[in-house]
Amino acid sequence: MSGTRRPVGSTERGAARQTVTISFAGFNRAWAAWIGDRLERRGLRVVYLRWDSPAEVPLVNLLRDLSLAEGRILILVSEWYFQLGPRTHEEWNAALREVVAPDPARFAAVSVTTAPVPAATAVLAPVDLINTGPDEAERRLLDRLDVPFEPLPESAGGSRRGPRFPSAMPEVWGNVPRRNTRFTGREPLLNDAYHLLQGSDPGAGVLTLHGMSGVGKTQLAAEYVYRFGSEYDVVWWVNAEKRVTYRRLLAELAPKLGLSTGAEYGERLRAVRDALRRGEPYSRWLLILDGADEPDQIWDLVPTGPGHVLITSRNPEWGEHNSKLLEVRVYDRDESVAFIRRRAPRLSEAEADQLAEALEDLPLLLDQTAGWLNDSDLSVDDYIALLEGGIDQDVVKVSADFPLAFQTAWSILLNKLRETVPESVDLLRLCTFFAPGFIPVRLLKEMPHDDLPEQLAGLLDDPLLWNKAINQLRQYSVVRLESHEIAADEVPSAGESLYLHRMVHQIVRKDMPEADRREFIDVVRRALAAADPGRPTDTRLWDAYAEIVPHLKYADVLQTKDRKVQTLVLNCLRYMWLTGEYTTGVKLGERALKAWRELLGESHPRIWELTYHYANLLRSSGDYQATEALDRRAAEHLRREHGEDNLDYLRAASGLAGDLRELGRYDEALALCQRLYTVHRGLLGEQDSRTLNALNNLGFSLRLLGRYQESLDIDERTLESRRLLLKGRHPWTLFSEVSYAINLRLLGRYVEAESVQSKNVRECRIVMGADNPQTLRAEHNLALCRLRGGDRTAAGSLLTRVLERYERKLGDHHTETLAAAVSQSCFAREHGDIDQAREASESIIARYEQLLTDNHPFIAGARANHALVLRSVGERDHAHVLIEQALADMTAAVGENHPHTLGCAINASALRSLIGDTEGAARLSRDTVTRATETLGRTHPLTLSARVAHAADLHGLRDAQQAEKVEQEALSDLEATLGKQHVHTISARARNRPYWDFEPQAT
């Protein structure tokens, strides 16, 4: 080894700590961190000095400044170290000979590259750390610094975990783009990102890199991963442009984490989020959400926990969702010049500066332009003249945030591509009929290739031509080839997924001959239709639909008469309804209905099929009056055309019955459901899935009318039949099981209800995911089962979580959210914060009044609940007026014998008593007991509450003998029905007057 060896110094106890200054290129930061950690564990002091090489400063001066650093100077030798500036090997050879050669012992070096380096690097006597394991690399490092290589005591370095050896990948690594070997600059941004994440509190490590299109946010995030990834055990990259895609890709992390889950989509997603939150099996995780431009779509799914989340987005509104922000701007001019000179070495520094000025320092444009300009004979002056000359008037104006130079430069680049590999332009144009971002081009390879246009048939059928086209696009940074891990039994396919930037996507899509547009969009539509799994009710296929949905808009699938494409649209609408993506589904359904009416005619059979799916989404989003008008029009038309035995009519009429239920017109809904079930059974038999759907709807209509036992009997029949026909984990089977458990609870069979519901919740989470509306419905009922069973602590915690997730998933004005809010408000009134309960109750009433008609029973019920809040804060007179009005409104809405009316009466009798109207209270409670006994039976919990209340009113009338008799009989029945230790029994024994909480039955 050349040069004099100088030991760094002793690390024995009592000796002064010696210093090593590590000089490294930012690209090799992971190596610097690992080496520094190894040295610090042996007692050495380490100073990190990132090497920078401004072109205007002579290299000799920079090396002399470096020699002034403290302690021994350890240089990490790599091509990156010598390229910065950029500098030539000749410059480096001269500088090394002048500065290092006279005192070689001042310096030491390790090599972390196999690439050629300047010949004079030999004066540094670097030892090679490449292609070794961590132990051998550490031995070589210490030997170069003359530090004894002895086993460290177990306590050395404490219990902290150091950076991973750079050649070793994190335990879990997925979907990360290839490292950009031309990455330049951005050092302050990378350092700021690192310190912002590392300095965040546990559970708050979220950082958003935001900026305009083309500034390199994705490239910056990828470089962050490669520089700092050694400090993580899990690194997982997710395309977050669409919620459905984000959920699918996040769920794919489950098997990588070693989580024991089934194949169901929901189970995997829930397990991943839970594992990241707990930090098990890995606490050092990094999740990258790329292209998350709509925070409102996915913020509720951003994991929390001990790890970090790095987001790239054009939208700074992430700052409103507990994320730190870091703006990414265009390159500084020195970064632009350095990048251009590395991308196009033939250009001088002055020419690079001239080009950067013309292209406005936009990284994406610099990358694409410099790449092909380096291969061209065109001078920079001539290229700029082309830019200033403008572009063809045919090119449609694109987004305002695209620099004008981008449009012109792209016209020039496309001409270059046409001249070299014209197939690359065909492939690029095909890609623009998918959504920008990650393009699943494998769908083009997998589709049937019959009747393809000749120019595309050659491209798709010839692997060599396909790869040539992709490589040409990659060469000029037009696309990025994405690698995906594949199972052992899968055949790898080149170009399974390409990444196409939004700016490139838009300009290419606009600048296309109309004939090509028609041919290419038809091919992409057929590819998407061929990828349709055909069963949107199968939760195992939801991943496939999640991948397809984002591309529907860009393939303009609504403007074709192709039946397969139309079927895909209908299946995607069904999928969005089942997964609770109501807002997105309504938008697609509305556009589809308008387009298909123009394309097919107002009365085409497909219109009525589409109407059914659109109405389901519209109803589920809460627009009941619009849905009722839509369904009524469809049902009346189909009945006139085909009669009442027609399946299309029956489907439309079933939707209409659902609308009537949501509008509070329960008697009309029941009559229609009874008729529909009879017709279904006659046409299809009792065990057809459509007949079972009609039976399910009949049961729900009966429950809304308070006929709980009849509803239970029907739900039990439906559940048993669906288990046989559809199997236990089908969404409809699980739905029936929730309905069955709800009826058990409403009948007072709390133990049975909780048992059924607990099992059902576990399966809903597995099959559909934690945030699916059906899972939330199941969890809401479980919370109420626990509350009625007396487990108030568990019930309160679950009610809070359910409401939060409903608000995130469906918004705070959805009826299902409001149903959960009603339960939470009632719980807060009795067991929490009365001021919070009052605020929530007032908000609930206001929201119901916005959504529903004045005579809807939900409004009357919410006002009845609010009367109890007013009673609790001492506003007796106001409470009494409100409950009397609620009782009258509920009676008008659902009849005097409905359980809701009876519950209002129980509360009204209590408030009459409270204001001194003891006779009115006793008269009402006596009448309520009579009607409740007739309607629900003597031992139903609501009847028992009425009996206890009546006993209290008899005490108020000083009728002690009768009061004692009624009270003892009620207590005896309570003990027999609910048990001696049930909270309701204990409360009645203590002579606490019972009350009733209104519970809206939302679908």
C-alpha positions, 0 to 999 in steps of 0.5 A: 500500500502506498504512502505512510500508514498513520494510526487513527489513535487508541480507543482505550479507556481514558484516551482522548477520542480521535477524529475521522472526517468522512468525505463522501458524495451525497449519492454514497450517503448510505456507505458514509452512515454505515462506516461512521457507525462502525467507527463510532462504536469503537470510540472514534469521533466521526465528522461527516463532510459531504463533498461538493465541487462547484465548477467555478472553484479550482479543484486544487483549492477544494482539496486544500480546504478538505485537508484542513478538516479535523483528524484523519480524512477518509475519502469514499472513492466512487465515480460520483465523487469524481463526477461532481462539478462535473470534473474530468479525470485529468483535472483530478489527476493533477489535483491529487498529485499536487495536494495529496501526494506530498502528505498521503498519510493525511488521507485514507480511502475506501472504494465503493465502486467498480467503475473507472476512477482517475489513475492518481486515486492510487495515491489514496491507497483505497481498500475495496469494500465492494463484493464483501460482506459486512464483517470483511468490509469492517475488517478492511476499513479498520485495517486501512485506518490502523484501528485494531479489529477486535470483537466489540463488547456486547454493550458497545454502542448501547442497544441502538440499531445502526444503519444496515450494510449498504450492499444488504437490502432492507428486509422488505423492499417493494415497487421502488423505481430503479435508481436514477444514475443521472440524479443531480443536486437537490442536496439541501432538499434531501437533507431537510427531508431526512431531518424533518422525518427523523425529528418527528414525533412517533406516529407523526412522521409524514412529509409531503414533497410538493411542487408543480409537474415536472420538477422531479418530486418522484425522482427526489423521493426515489433518491431519498430511498436509496440514500437513507433506505439502509436505516429502514427494515421496510421500504414500500413504494405505492402509486397513490394517484387513485384511492382504489390503486393505493388500497390495492398496492398497500394490501400487497404488503401483507405477505411481505410482512409475513402476516397470516392472512387469507386471499381476501382483499380487506383482510390484507389491507387491515392487517397491513395497517395494523402491523404498521401502526404497532410496529410489528414485525418491523418498526423501522418502515418507510412508505412512499405515496407517489402522486397523491394529488388528492389528499381528501381521497386517501388521507384517512388511509395513511398509516400511523406508527413508528415509521415514516411516510413520504408523499409526493404531490402537486397539492400542498393541502396535505399540510391540513392532514398532519403532514409536514411540507417541503416544496420542490422547485425547479433546479437552481441554475448550477444544478441545471448546468451540472445535470445537462453536462452529465446528460449531454457531455458534448455541451460546454458549460456556456451551452448548458447554461443557455439551454437551461435558460431556454427550458426554464430549469425544469428537470423533466424537460432538461432530462428529455431534451439533453438526452436526445440533443447529445445524440443529435448534430443540432447545436444549442443555438439551432435548438433554441431557434426551433423553440422560439419558432413555436409549434404547429397550431394543431397542438392543443393548449395544455395545462397552465402549469406546463411551461410553454417551452415544454410543448415546443420541445415535445414536438421536436422530440416526437419528430426525433422518435418518429425518425428513429423507432416509429413504433415507440411513438405508437406505444407512447400514444397507446399509453396515453389512453391509460391514466397517467402514472403507472401504465399496465401495458401488460394488459395490451400483451395479454388481450386477444390480438385478433383484428388489431390494426396492422401497425399495432399487431406488429408491435404487440406480437413481436417481442424484439420490436416491443423491447426496442420501442420501450428502450427507445422511450427509456433512453430519452426518459420519456417513460420509466420501466417499472419492475415488479416482484413476481411469484415463482410460478409466473413468467416475467414479462418485460414492460409489465408496467411503465411510468408515464409522467402527467405532462408527457401524457397530456401533450402526447395525447393532444398531439395525435392524428385523429385516425390514430386516436380512433384506432388506439383508443379502441385497442385500449378499451378492448384491453380493459374489457379483456381484463374484466374479471366479470364478478364484482361481488367476489371480494378476491377480484377487487384488486383487479377492478381497483387496477382497471377503474382509474383508466376508464376515463382516459379510454373514454369507455362511455363513447363506444357501443362495444357490449364488452366495454359496456359490461365492464362499465357496469361491473365497475359501477357495481364494484364501486358500490360494494366497496363504498366508493360512492362519490366516484361511482356516482360521477361515473354513473351520471356521465355514463347515463348522459353518454349512453342516452345520446349514444343508444337512445333513451329506452335502450335496454342497457339504459335501464341496466345502467340506471339500476347501478347508478341508482344504487350508488346515488341512493347509497350517497344519500340523494333519496329524492333524486333516486326515487324519481330515477327508479320510478321512471325506470319501473313505470317504463319497464312495466308498460313495456314488459309487464310486472313479471319481467326481471328488469322491471322487478329489479327497478321496482326493488330499487324503488322500494329501497328509495321508499324506505329511505324516504320514511314511507315504510308502509308503501315500501312493505307493500311493494316488497311483499308483491315483489317477493311473491313474483320473484318466488313464482318466477325463479323459485325460493333458492334463486339469489334474486329471490333471496334479495327480495326476501332480504328487502322484505325483512328489512321493511318489516324491521323499519315498521317495528315488526322485529320478530317477523323480520328476524324470522325472515332474516334467519331464512335468508341467512341460511339460504345464502349460506347454502347458495353463496357460502358463508363469506359472500358479502350478501351472506355477511350482510344477512348475518348483520341483519339477523344480529340487529333483530336479535338485539332489538328483541332484547336477546343481547347475549345471542346478538353479541355472539353472532355479531362478534363473529360477523365483524371478524369475517367482514374485516377479513373479506371486505376490509376495516373501512368498508361500509358493511364492516362499519355497519357490523361494528356499529351493531357490535358496539350497541350489542355491548352497550345493551349487554352492559359493557359500556367501556368497550361499547364507548371505545368502539362507537368512537372509532366507528364514527371516526371511520364513517366520517372519513369514508362517507362524510359527516352528512351521510345517513350511516354516519349520522346513525353512528353519530346518534349512538355516540351522542346518546352514549356521551349524554349518559356516560361522557361529556354532556356539553359534547353530547348537546353540541353533537345532538344539535348538529345531528338534527341540523344535518337530518333537516338538510337531508330529509323531509320534515315528516321523516321519522329520523328527524322526530327521533333525533329531536326526542333524543335531544329532549333528553339532553335538555333534561340533563342540563336542567332545561325541563320546560324546553325539553318537555315541549320538544318531546311532546312535539317529537311524540306527535311527529313520530305518531304521525310518521309511523303510527301509535304502536310503532316501537319508536312511538312507544319509546318517545312516549316513555320519555314524554311521560318522564318529562311530564312527571318532571314538570309536575304533571303526574296525572298526565305522566301516569296516563301516558305511561299506562297507555304505553304499557298496554300498547307495548305489551300488545305490540312487543310482548310483556317481557320485551326490554321496551315494554319492561321500561314502560312498566318500570316508568309506570310504577314510578308514575304510580308512586308520584300519584301516591298509589303505593300499593299498585306502584309496588305491585307493578314494580315488583312484577317488572323487576321479576320479569327483568331478572328473568329476561336480562338477569339480576346483574344486568345494568337495566335490572340494577338501575330499575331496582334502584328506582332510576327512571328508564329512558329510551334512545332513538336509533335510526335504522340506516341501510 
